[in-house]
């Protein structure tokens, strides 16, 4: 599913297996805001011409740098009130380097912290500049910043040793919640799940990432490594968790597979029975 906000290509949604989610009612793009055509008096304007207004304060402290990966939801409107794109009906956030966002959106996201929602009035010069096939004119975006992360190729600082606040299950699986979810239900071992993930070996080498492939993955939970089957059942929709998976719950020395304990960051996008 292409997003017009990514330059030059966009996040693509795809399933790694043949599973297809059931047809259910999905969120729709919000209606255009009342202040669509002109920023209110309390909006902040930057020297570039971008205007922004915080709609919901965040809980984080970190601001994104150019090489950081940002995870966010957004809806964009043209000034006639038409929504030209939204991640909400897709039920999947946009994940990509800050520097890959359109200029005005990237500038606005740098003003944000995790958990914040901000409205941005972006002049055409900071949007698509009249590019053929792209939304024309000034644009308005509502952006909710979920997280700011290192590039997937850069292993987390705790890759070799779980921190003190990580939890241990009876099987030997260790996990730590990185971002709380919005759901209340948990998948079962027979659920079809839909995730983004990155995996590292203990020497800090990334061996796989759906984020770098630009495709999220779907599969039945009882058809993957045991550590995933157990760990993802502990999650709710929207949650992001780091797992330290001992070899006996991973690939168990299988030839051609990553060896030893593995570390995964997993975001549960959705699931169904």
Secondary structure, 3 states (H helix, E strand, C coil): CCCCCECCCCCCCCCCCCCCCCCCCCCCCCCCCCCCCCCCCCCEECCCCCEEEEEECCCCCCCCCCCCEEEEEEEEEECCCCEEEECCCCCCCEEEEHHHECHHHHHHHHCCCCCCEEEEEECHHHCCCCCCCCCCCCEEEEEEEEEEECCCCCCCCCCCCCCCCCEECCCCCEEEEEECCCCCCECCCCCEEEEEEEEEECCCCEEEEHHHHCCCEEEEHHHCCHHHHHHHCCCECCCEEEEEECHHHCCCCCCCCCCCCEEEEEEEEEEEC
